[in-house]
Amino acid sequence: MLSLFDYTFMQRAFMAMVAMASFAPILGIFLILRRQSLMSDTLSHVSLAGVAFGLILGIDLSLATVIVVLIAAIFLEYLRTLYKDFMEIGTAILMSTGLAISLIVTSKSGGSSSMSLDQYLFGSILTITQSQVIALFVIAAIVLILTALFLRPMYILTFDEDTAFVDGLPVRGMSILFNMVTGVAIALMIPAAGALLVSTIMVLPASIALRLGKSFKTVMAWSVGIGFIGMLSGLYISYYMETPASASITMIFIIIFVVVNVLKKIIK
């Protein structure tokens, strides 16, 4: 029986999972603490509009997705300031707009566009290319470097924007930059994770880590560790059980989430 790593596509999938596990949970922590956990879902749905435009215009899908998501990320920050006390309004508006545009654009193209759109909805490890793996490692390096350089400012911004403003931090610029980096990260993860499940690998490891960590840095460490465990074990299980990788990874995270919360209650 052939090993998992005997196949080139599985090698690429493994590398993609390593890259995503190193940065996605970190972004997830900031999303949760900023009460923007739905932003990952919103931008992933908006990314479908980018995929649709890429298909109908015949341009690179990743490039089209990144452009659309960047525009949406900037607009999301505008909506967040417009509805400061009702942040879910902005996410609802953008999510519905992205889906509507993707459906309209897809309806004007051929059947092959619908097939490609389905691949982006659910993700496929079979379609991950070498260039996509490289792009994931590049965004991973960017996220990790930015986190190391701006951890304290982002910490202040996350917990108290008013204090960040008083300290002289460029609150609006930092929020827009965070949204843009998150948007690009989501756009690059979608071919592997799928638009419908990309938020899982961002939010679930972070939410589990919040139950385990005692400080901000330990929460980050836990989230990355859980991300690696869930994603690599999910990929391994999906190969041998012949199940979708994104779904297998999601179920692993759900099991870890349940076990951690049950054990926390027992220990108390």
Backbone bond lengths (Angstrom), bond angles and torsions (degrees), N, CA, C in turn:
res aa  C-N    CA-C-N  psi(-1)  N-CA   C-N-CA  omega(-1)  CA-C   N-CA-C  phi
1 M - - - 1.462 - - 1.532 109.90 -
2 L 1.321 115.62 131.30 1.451 120.09 -177.12 1.524 110.75 -70.47
3 S 1.328 115.12 143.01 1.459 121.23 178.41 1.525 110.34 -76.69
4 L 1.314 115.17 160.28 1.467 122.02 178.44 1.524 111.02 -55.26
5 F 1.330 117.32 -39.43 1.459 121.30 -174.69 1.523 113.48 -87.94
6 D 1.320 117.38 6.09 1.456 120.32 175.13 1.527 111.62 -78.49
7 Y 1.325 116.07 -13.43 1.461 120.82 -179.57 1.531 110.12 -103.81
8 T 1.320 115.65 134.22 1.463 120.37 -178.97 1.520 111.48 -63.14
9 F 1.324 117.28 -39.60 1.465 119.67 -177.81 1.527 111.13 -66.85
10 M 1.338 117.59 -30.78 1.455 120.31 177.26 1.530 110.84 -74.76
11 Q 1.320 116.56 -33.04 1.464 119.60 174.73 1.522 110.53 -63.04
12 R 1.343 115.57 -43.66 1.469 119.48 177.72 1.517 110.93 -64.96
13 A 1.335 116.26 -39.96 1.467 120.31 179.12 1.522 110.66 -62.94
14 F 1.324 116.59 -42.42 1.469 121.08 178.73 1.522 110.69 -60.54
15 M 1.326 116.84 -46.19 1.463 121.02 179.77 1.528 111.01 -64.15
16 A 1.331 116.21 -37.96 1.465 119.91 178.16 1.521 110.98 -63.95
17 M 1.337 116.31 -40.63 1.461 120.68 178.70 1.526 111.75 -65.35
18 V 1.330 116.57 -39.71 1.469 120.82 177.70 1.519 110.00 -61.19
19 A 1.337 116.32 -44.57 1.458 120.49 -179.72 1.530 111.17 -63.81
20 M 1.334 116.77 -47.06 1.469 120.33 -177.35 1.523 112.12 -66.86
21 A 1.335 116.40 -37.41 1.463 119.75 -178.93 1.518 111.85 -67.20
22 S 1.326 117.28 -22.80 1.462 120.62 -176.82 1.521 113.11 -80.73
23 F 1.351 117.38 -20.47 1.464 118.20 -177.45 1.529 115.38 -127.58
24 A 1.333 118.02 -29.35 1.464 120.54 -175.93 1.538 112.94 -59.41
25 P 1.347 119.60 -45.80 1.469 119.54 179.36 1.531 113.24 -63.19
26 I 1.343 116.85 -31.69 1.468 120.04 178.47 1.518 110.16 -64.94
27 L 1.321 116.26 -46.51 1.466 119.69 176.06 1.522 110.25 -61.68
28 G 1.335 116.35 -36.76 1.458 120.91 179.70 1.515 112.80 -61.25
29 I 1.339 117.07 -37.38 1.470 120.62 178.77 1.522 110.89 -61.27
30 F 1.334 115.65 -47.80 1.464 119.23 179.92 1.529 111.38 -64.98
31 L 1.327 116.78 -36.75 1.466 120.07 178.42 1.529 110.89 -62.76
32 I 1.331 116.35 -44.18 1.467 120.75 -179.15 1.522 110.50 -65.93
33 L 1.329 116.71 -48.32 1.462 120.55 -176.35 1.527 112.18 -68.17
34 R 1.341 116.14 -27.29 1.476 120.33 175.85 1.528 111.79 -86.86
35 R 1.341 115.06 4.12 1.462 121.93 -177.98 1.525 111.54 57.43
36 Q 1.324 114.14 41.54 1.458 121.40 179.22 1.529 110.86 -124.79
37 S 1.325 116.55 29.69 1.467 119.37 -176.98 1.523 111.93 -60.31
38 L 1.333 117.08 -26.89 1.465 120.15 178.12 1.529 112.22 -75.63
39 M 1.341 116.90 -11.13 1.457 119.45 -179.18 1.517 111.34 -62.96
40 S 1.331 117.26 -35.66 1.461 119.97 178.43 1.522 110.72 -62.72
41 D 1.329 116.68 -41.72 1.465 120.38 176.07 1.523 110.78 -64.42
42 T 1.329 115.58 -43.06 1.465 120.63 -178.06 1.519 111.58 -60.67
43 L 1.338 116.54 -51.75 1.457 120.16 -178.15 1.523 112.26 -68.00
44 S 1.329 116.97 -31.04 1.468 119.01 177.26 1.526 110.77 -68.14
45 H 1.342 116.64 -36.40 1.468 119.65 176.75 1.528 110.76 -71.27
46 V 1.333 116.17 -38.18 1.464 119.84 177.63 1.524 110.35 -64.54
47 S 1.329 116.35 -33.16 1.464 120.12 -179.02 1.524 111.89 -60.15
48 L 1.323 116.47 -26.47 1.472 119.75 178.21 1.525 111.34 -62.14
49 A 1.342 115.51 -31.48 1.461 119.00 175.75 1.527 110.08 -65.26
50 G 1.346 115.99 -38.64 1.460 119.77 176.48 1.511 112.01 -64.25
51 V 1.333 116.23 -40.87 1.465 120.64 177.28 1.526 110.29 -61.69
52 A 1.335 115.65 -44.33 1.464 120.41 -179.37 1.526 111.27 -62.47
53 F 1.345 116.97 -43.80 1.463 120.63 178.30 1.527 110.45 -64.15
54 G 1.329 116.72 -40.85 1.457 120.35 178.82 1.521 112.24 -61.66
55 L 1.326 115.76 -39.83 1.466 120.48 -179.53 1.526 111.89 -68.08
56 I 1.322 115.80 -43.95 1.469 118.79 -175.13 1.525 112.20 -77.48
57 L 1.362 116.88 -27.43 1.460 120.77 -179.93 1.524 112.11 -91.96
58 G 1.342 115.89 -11.86 1.448 119.89 178.47 1.517 114.24 73.59
59 I 1.342 116.95 30.45 1.453 120.75 178.56 1.529 109.50 -110.36
60 D 1.326 116.54 170.53 1.465 121.13 -178.49 1.525 110.27 -57.31
61 L 1.325 116.50 128.18 1.461 120.82 -175.32 1.523 112.26 -65.57
62 S 1.326 116.39 -39.70 1.462 119.59 -179.36 1.519 110.89 -64.67
63 L 1.335 116.68 -41.78 1.465 120.97 178.79 1.518 110.74 -64.05
64 A 1.329 116.72 -46.10 1.467 120.61 179.68 1.525 110.85 -61.95
65 T 1.330 115.98 -40.49 1.468 120.65 -179.85 1.519 111.22 -65.43
66 V 1.322 116.69 -44.97 1.470 121.02 -179.66 1.526 110.60 -60.79
67 I 1.326 117.26 -44.18 1.468 120.91 -179.28 1.525 111.08 -61.27
68 V 1.325 116.39 -48.18 1.468 120.66 -179.11 1.524 111.04 -63.89
69 V 1.324 116.83 -43.00 1.460 120.60 -178.32 1.529 111.29 -67.66
70 L 1.328 117.94 -36.48 1.462 120.91 176.79 1.529 111.11 -62.10
71 I 1.326 116.08 -43.83 1.461 120.26 177.62 1.529 110.14 -62.53
72 A 1.325 116.12 -43.33 1.463 120.75 179.88 1.519 111.65 -65.05
73 A 1.334 117.12 -38.18 1.468 121.19 -179.41 1.522 111.33 -63.99
74 I 1.337 116.12 -40.40 1.464 120.32 178.04 1.526 110.01 -67.85
75 F 1.325 116.87 -43.09 1.456 121.12 179.91 1.524 111.22 -65.66
76 L 1.336 116.62 -33.21 1.461 121.17 178.83 1.521 111.10 -63.54
77 E 1.321 116.45 -38.11 1.468 120.01 177.83 1.531 110.30 -66.38
78 Y 1.331 116.04 -36.99 1.475 119.69 176.59 1.527 110.37 -63.41
79 L 1.324 117.07 -43.98 1.461 120.96 178.46 1.526 111.19 -65.24
80 R 1.332 115.50 -33.63 1.472 119.42 179.16 1.521 111.50 -65.71
81 T 1.333 117.04 -36.29 1.463 120.09 177.35 1.525 111.00 -76.82
82 L 1.331 115.60 -30.22 1.465 120.26 -179.69 1.524 111.05 -70.52
83 Y 1.337 115.60 -40.29 1.471 121.69 179.11 1.530 108.78 -118.38
84 K 1.319 116.72 65.19 1.453 121.99 -172.49 1.523 113.27 -59.37
85 D 1.311 116.78 -36.32 1.466 120.58 -178.09 1.527 112.79 -92.39
86 F 1.335 116.50 -2.28 1.472 120.71 -178.51 1.526 108.56 -136.86
87 M 1.349 116.28 65.35 1.462 121.16 -173.82 1.527 112.97 -63.50
88 E 1.344 115.67 -25.09 1.466 117.89 -178.04 1.520 112.10 -68.59
89 I 1.347 117.36 -18.37 1.466 120.36 178.36 1.522 110.23 -63.92
90 G 1.338 115.72 -46.01 1.459 119.61 179.84 1.511 112.96 -61.35
91 T 1.329 116.45 -41.96 1.461 119.64 179.78 1.529 110.82 -65.96
92 A 1.326 116.83 -39.06 1.469 120.49 179.56 1.527 111.02 -65.23
93 I 1.329 115.97 -42.04 1.468 120.43 -179.69 1.522 110.84 -63.04
94 L 1.331 116.27 -48.38 1.461 119.72 -177.84 1.521 112.56 -68.28
95 M 1.337 116.96 -38.63 1.455 120.44 -179.70 1.525 111.07 -62.25
96 S 1.319 116.52 -47.52 1.466 120.67 -179.58 1.524 110.87 -67.26
97 T 1.337 117.22 -36.87 1.468 120.78 179.00 1.522 110.76 -65.12
98 G 1.336 116.52 -44.95 1.462 120.28 179.61 1.520 112.83 -60.97
99 L 1.327 115.86 -44.22 1.463 120.02 179.13 1.523 111.56 -65.42
100 A 1.340 116.45 -41.40 1.464 120.80 -179.14 1.527 110.83 -63.06
101 I 1.333 115.77 -46.11 1.462 119.66 -179.83 1.526 111.10 -63.22
102 S 1.327 116.83 -43.74 1.465 119.98 -179.00 1.526 111.35 -62.76
103 L 1.327 116.97 -39.37 1.469 120.18 179.29 1.523 111.59 -68.42
104 I 1.333 116.70 -41.02 1.473 120.53 -179.77 1.527 110.38 -65.65
105 V 1.339 116.67 -47.51 1.461 120.67 -178.47 1.526 110.62 -64.32
106 T 1.337 116.24 -42.20 1.467 120.21 -179.79 1.525 111.47 -64.41
107 S 1.328 116.71 -36.31 1.473 120.56 -179.25 1.522 111.79 -65.16
108 K 1.331 116.81 -21.21 1.464 120.78 -179.39 1.519 112.81 -92.38
109 S 1.344 115.91 1.14 1.462 119.91 179.84 1.520 109.96 -115.82
110 G 1.317 116.52 -176.94 1.465 121.10 -176.07 1.511 113.14 -79.92
111 G 1.337 116.04 -179.36 1.463 122.21 -178.47 1.510 113.53 -67.20
112 S 1.351 117.13 -28.79 1.467 119.58 -179.81 1.522 111.63 -63.07
113 S 1.342 116.15 -28.03 1.464 120.29 178.66 1.515 110.59 -65.84
114 S 1.330 115.76 -38.00 1.460 120.03 179.22 1.520 110.58 -65.24
115 M 1.341 116.12 -38.41 1.464 119.44 178.49 1.525 110.78 -64.43
116 S 1.341 116.77 -43.56 1.451 120.43 -179.96 1.516 111.07 -65.76
117 L 1.330 115.68 -36.92 1.458 120.23 179.01 1.522 110.35 -65.13
118 D 1.327 117.21 -37.71 1.466 121.16 177.02 1.527 110.84 -62.09
119 Q 1.338 116.92 -38.99 1.456 120.65 178.34 1.528 110.91 -62.01
120 Y 1.332 115.85 -37.64 1.466 119.61 179.75 1.524 111.57 -77.50
121 L 1.305 117.73 -24.42 1.462 120.21 176.58 1.519 111.38 -67.05
122 F 1.323 116.67 -44.18 1.461 121.18 -173.12 1.529 113.64 -109.73
123 G 1.320 117.33 -12.07 1.452 120.41 179.54 1.518 112.03 77.21
124 S 1.313 116.01 156.75 1.464 119.76 179.04 1.520 109.51 -156.77
125 I 1.328 116.21 120.39 1.465 119.97 178.80 1.520 111.10 -69.40
126 L 1.343 116.36 -17.46 1.461 120.15 179.98 1.516 112.17 -71.50
127 T 1.330 117.34 -23.37 1.463 121.20 -173.92 1.521 113.06 -101.31
128 I 1.330 118.58 2.14 1.455 120.64 -179.76 1.531 109.57 -70.07
129 T 1.336 115.53 126.24 1.461 120.30 -179.69 1.531 110.69 -100.25
130 Q 1.321 115.03 167.05 1.461 120.21 179.18 1.527 111.14 -62.64
131 S 1.343 115.88 -38.91 1.467 119.62 179.49 1.527 111.53 -65.19
132 Q 1.327 117.39 -34.94 1.467 120.77 177.29 1.529 111.08 -68.12
133 V 1.329 116.65 -37.80 1.473 120.80 176.68 1.526 109.93 -62.85
134 I 1.335 116.35 -44.61 1.465 120.72 178.91 1.523 110.70 -61.65
135 A 1.341 116.12 -42.47 1.467 120.87 179.48 1.524 111.00 -62.06
136 L 1.324 116.92 -37.96 1.468 120.85 178.55 1.531 111.22 -65.44
137 F 1.325 117.15 -39.45 1.466 119.89 178.06 1.532 111.07 -69.96
138 V 1.320 116.52 -32.77 1.469 119.92 177.25 1.527 110.29 -65.89
139 I 1.341 117.36 -47.29 1.468 119.82 179.57 1.525 110.40 -68.09
140 A 1.328 117.42 -30.77 1.463 120.55 176.28 1.527 109.97 -63.99
141 A 1.332 116.61 -44.31 1.464 121.05 178.80 1.527 110.73 -63.48
142 I 1.329 116.48 -40.74 1.465 120.56 179.74 1.529 110.90 -63.40
143 V 1.332 116.35 -47.05 1.470 120.68 -179.41 1.528 110.78 -62.39
144 L 1.324 117.28 -45.15 1.463 120.83 -177.91 1.527 111.85 -66.53
145 I 1.333 117.17 -39.61 1.469 120.87 178.35 1.525 110.79 -66.82
146 L 1.348 116.22 -45.41 1.466 119.82 179.17 1.529 111.31 -63.43
147 T 1.336 115.71 -37.97 1.472 119.90 178.57 1.524 110.53 -64.13
148 A 1.320 116.51 -43.56 1.466 120.61 -179.95 1.525 111.78 -65.29
149 L 1.339 116.42 -38.55 1.463 120.43 -176.42 1.521 112.80 -78.73
150 F 1.339 116.18 -34.79 1.467 119.36 -172.19 1.529 113.11 -121.87
151 L 1.322 116.39 31.26 1.466 119.59 -177.85 1.528 111.25 -62.99
152 R 1.329 117.23 -48.55 1.468 119.78 -178.13 1.531 111.80 -64.43
153 P 1.356 119.77 -49.35 1.473 118.94 177.26 1.529 113.01 -58.26
154 M 1.339 116.50 -40.51 1.465 119.40 179.38 1.520 111.20 -68.28
155 Y 1.339 115.85 -33.94 1.467 120.61 177.20 1.530 110.01 -62.23
156 I 1.334 115.73 -46.40 1.476 120.37 179.05 1.521 110.53 -64.79
157 L 1.328 116.14 -45.15 1.467 120.67 -179.39 1.519 111.29 -61.64
158 T 1.324 116.17 -38.98 1.465 121.03 -176.65 1.529 111.96 -66.23
159 F 1.323 116.00 -42.11 1.459 119.45 -174.10 1.528 113.71 -91.09
160 D 1.346 117.79 -26.37 1.465 118.99 -177.45 1.526 109.42 -158.09
161 E 1.321 116.44 98.45 1.461 120.54 -179.45 1.525 111.76 -66.70
162 D 1.332 116.86 -32.73 1.464 119.81 179.83 1.529 110.80 -64.24
163 T 1.330 116.46 -43.26 1.461 120.75 177.02 1.525 110.84 -64.11
164 A 1.320 116.27 -40.22 1.462 120.62 178.13 1.526 110.89 -61.30
165 F 1.330 116.04 -39.53 1.467 120.98 179.22 1.524 110.64 -66.71
166 V 1.338 116.98 -43.50 1.465 121.95 178.41 1.525 110.89 -62.82
167 D 1.335 117.16 -36.16 1.464 121.62 179.21 1.528 112.29 -72.84
168 G 1.323 116.49 -3.85 1.458 120.08 178.10 1.516 114.99 87.65
169 L 1.323 116.99 12.68 1.458 120.25 179.28 1.529 110.61 -76.29
170 P 1.330 117.16 142.65 1.476 120.41 177.46 1.538 110.45 -74.62
171 V 1.319 115.21 78.81 1.466 121.07 -172.36 1.519 112.23 -54.66
172 R 1.332 117.50 -51.32 1.458 120.05 -176.45 1.521 111.48 -64.99
173 G 1.324 116.33 -42.89 1.460 120.00 179.71 1.514 112.15 -63.77
174 M 1.346 116.65 -40.70 1.460 120.51 179.35 1.517 111.43 -65.98
175 S 1.329 116.42 -39.52 1.470 120.41 179.18 1.522 110.85 -65.19
176 I 1.332 115.91 -42.62 1.465 119.92 179.42 1.526 110.33 -65.05
177 L 1.350 116.44 -43.16 1.467 120.12 179.02 1.522 110.90 -62.22
178 F 1.333 116.69 -42.44 1.465 120.07 178.22 1.526 110.74 -61.23
179 N 1.330 116.46 -44.70 1.470 120.35 178.85 1.525 111.13 -61.48
180 M 1.333 116.47 -40.87 1.465 120.50 -178.34 1.528 111.31 -67.11
181 V 1.332 116.84 -45.01 1.469 120.43 179.16 1.525 109.93 -63.18
182 T 1.345 115.74 -42.76 1.465 119.81 177.98 1.519 110.78 -62.91
183 G 1.327 116.18 -41.09 1.459 120.31 179.45 1.516 112.76 -62.85
184 V 1.322 116.56 -45.05 1.474 120.34 178.66 1.528 109.95 -64.22
185 A 1.328 116.82 -42.09 1.470 120.78 178.78 1.525 110.71 -59.20
186 I 1.324 116.66 -44.66 1.467 120.98 179.35 1.522 110.96 -63.38
187 A 1.334 115.95 -43.92 1.461 120.09 -179.65 1.520 111.73 -60.42
188 L 1.332 116.72 -37.08 1.466 120.76 -179.05 1.525 112.20 -78.55
189 M 1.334 117.43 -24.46 1.471 120.59 -179.72 1.523 112.87 -83.06
190 I 1.308 116.91 -22.57 1.464 120.62 -172.43 1.532 114.24 -58.53
191 P 1.359 120.37 -42.41 1.474 117.85 179.60 1.525 113.30 -56.03
192 A 1.330 117.52 -31.40 1.465 120.39 -179.19 1.518 112.33 -91.67
193 A 1.342 116.67 -43.94 1.466 120.10 -174.04 1.521 113.05 -92.12
194 G 1.325 117.76 -27.55 1.458 120.47 -176.40 1.515 111.22 90.32
195 A 1.322 116.56 144.27 1.462 121.40 -177.17 1.522 112.37 -64.13
196 L 1.336 116.70 -30.89 1.463 119.79 -176.61 1.522 113.07 -78.97
197 L 1.353 117.86 -19.41 1.457 119.87 -174.91 1.533 113.63 -122.11
198 V 1.333 117.36 3.41 1.463 119.22 -176.65 1.526 111.61 -64.21
199 S 1.331 116.58 -32.52 1.472 119.41 179.68 1.534 111.53 -66.82
200 T 1.336 116.11 -24.86 1.469 120.27 179.88 1.519 111.34 -59.66
201 I 1.330 116.90 -47.39 1.455 119.91 -175.62 1.522 112.10 -77.05
202 M 1.327 116.44 -8.02 1.461 119.92 174.92 1.525 111.61 -96.08
203 V 1.314 116.20 -44.40 1.468 120.68 -170.04 1.528 113.04 -89.99
204 L 1.339 117.90 -42.64 1.469 119.87 -174.78 1.535 114.01 -63.96
205 P 1.340 119.86 -47.93 1.476 117.70 177.40 1.525 112.12 -59.72
206 A 1.327 116.49 -38.13 1.463 120.69 179.45 1.525 111.28 -67.05
207 S 1.327 117.09 -41.20 1.465 120.48 -179.28 1.531 110.93 -67.15
208 I 1.323 117.16 -35.26 1.473 121.04 176.51 1.528 109.66 -68.45
209 A 1.324 115.98 -42.78 1.466 121.03 -178.70 1.525 111.75 -62.77
210 L 1.324 117.33 -33.61 1.464 120.69 178.75 1.521 112.00 -63.58
211 R 1.325 116.57 -23.63 1.467 121.36 177.52 1.522 111.84 -83.83
212 L 1.326 116.79 -15.46 1.459 120.33 -174.42 1.529 113.63 -109.36
213 G 1.318 116.84 -37.62 1.457 120.72 -175.30 1.520 113.48 -77.21
214 K 1.332 115.85 147.37 1.465 121.49 179.30 1.522 112.16 -101.98
215 S 1.327 116.69 -15.10 1.459 120.98 177.70 1.525 108.75 -138.48
216 F 1.319 115.82 170.01 1.455 120.04 -176.85 1.533 111.47 -60.85
217 K 1.336 115.80 -43.46 1.461 119.49 -177.88 1.529 111.87 -70.06
218 T 1.329 116.99 -36.42 1.471 118.55 178.29 1.528 111.04 -69.87
219 V 1.327 116.23 -32.91 1.465 120.23 175.02 1.523 110.19 -62.34
220 M 1.329 116.36 -42.88 1.468 120.44 177.89 1.528 110.88 -62.30
221 A 1.332 116.12 -42.92 1.468 120.09 -179.96 1.529 111.04 -64.21
222 W 1.329 116.42 -44.93 1.464 121.13 177.46 1.530 110.80 -59.85
223 S 1.328 117.00 -43.59 1.464 120.41 -176.16 1.526 111.70 -63.64
224 V 1.326 116.12 -42.04 1.462 119.48 178.45 1.527 110.61 -66.93
225 G 1.339 116.57 -43.13 1.469 120.40 178.47 1.517 111.87 -60.47
226 I 1.328 116.46 -45.14 1.470 120.93 178.38 1.523 110.59 -65.23
227 G 1.339 115.85 -36.45 1.455 119.93 177.27 1.519 112.02 -60.24
228 F 1.329 115.68 -44.88 1.468 120.07 178.39 1.525 110.93 -63.35
229 I 1.324 117.11 -46.35 1.469 121.08 -178.56 1.531 110.82 -60.73
230 G 1.330 116.04 -49.85 1.459 120.33 -176.49 1.513 113.37 -65.81
231 M 1.330 116.96 -43.54 1.456 120.04 -174.17 1.523 112.34 -75.13
232 L 1.334 116.90 -41.99 1.462 118.88 -178.69 1.529 111.61 -73.32
233 S 1.333 116.98 -39.73 1.466 119.00 177.43 1.523 110.60 -68.90
234 G 1.332 117.32 -36.18 1.464 120.68 176.99 1.513 111.97 -64.01
235 L 1.334 116.42 -39.65 1.466 120.69 177.05 1.521 110.85 -65.09
236 Y 1.325 116.03 -42.37 1.466 121.47 179.01 1.530 110.57 -61.64
237 I 1.324 116.92 -47.16 1.465 122.05 -179.43 1.525 111.08 -64.27
238 S 1.329 116.54 -41.73 1.468 120.18 -178.31 1.528 111.22 -62.70
239 Y 1.345 116.30 -33.49 1.465 119.85 -179.59 1.522 111.11 -68.96
240 Y 1.322 116.72 -47.26 1.458 120.18 -174.92 1.527 113.20 -82.41
241 M 1.330 117.45 -24.28 1.467 120.33 178.34 1.519 112.32 -98.62
242 E 1.362 115.49 -3.80 1.458 121.61 178.80 1.531 111.82 57.53
243 T 1.315 115.17 48.51 1.456 121.99 177.33 1.526 108.92 -117.12
244 P 1.357 118.57 159.31 1.466 120.62 177.90 1.530 110.97 -59.41
245 A 1.325 116.61 133.47 1.464 121.14 -175.65 1.522 111.98 -61.76
246 S 1.342 116.69 -45.17 1.463 120.09 -177.45 1.524 111.32 -62.62
247 A 1.324 116.67 -39.76 1.466 120.63 179.08 1.532 111.06 -68.69
248 S 1.333 116.62 -40.56 1.468 120.70 179.28 1.528 110.83 -63.56
249 I 1.327 116.15 -42.44 1.462 121.08 178.75 1.521 110.54 -63.37
250 T 1.321 115.99 -42.39 1.468 120.50 178.76 1.523 110.91 -59.52
251 M 1.324 116.99 -45.27 1.465 120.68 -178.69 1.530 111.60 -65.71
252 I 1.336 117.28 -36.07 1.463 120.15 176.45 1.522 109.95 -61.35
253 F 1.333 116.45 -45.67 1.461 120.57 179.35 1.535 111.32 -63.17
254 I 1.325 116.63 -39.52 1.466 120.42 178.61 1.526 110.66 -63.19
255 I 1.332 116.30 -43.02 1.474 120.83 178.79 1.527 110.47 -62.29
256 I 1.334 116.59 -45.37 1.468 120.20 178.28 1.522 110.43 -61.04
257 F 1.324 116.09 -42.30 1.468 121.20 179.70 1.534 110.92 -59.59
258 V 1.324 116.28 -46.85 1.468 120.94 -179.36 1.528 110.43 -64.86
259 V 1.341 117.13 -46.67 1.466 121.35 -178.54 1.523 111.14 -60.49
260 V 1.318 116.92 -45.76 1.468 121.42 -179.39 1.519 110.80 -61.08
261 N 1.322 117.24 -45.95 1.459 120.01 -178.01 1.537 112.33 -69.04
262 V 1.328 116.96 -35.84 1.460 120.36 176.82 1.527 110.26 -66.12
263 L 1.322 116.78 -44.66 1.458 121.14 179.87 1.528 111.08 -65.04
264 K 1.323 116.72 -36.86 1.473 119.72 178.08 1.533 110.71 -62.59
265 K 1.319 115.82 -39.02 1.479 119.22 178.76 1.521 111.70 -70.35
266 I 1.333 116.62 -38.37 1.469 120.50 178.93 1.518 110.95 -65.56
267 I 1.336 115.70 -43.68 1.472 120.32 -178.89 1.517 111.57 -64.34
268 K 1.333 115.60 -37.20 1.473 118.93 177.95 1.529 111.50 -65.31
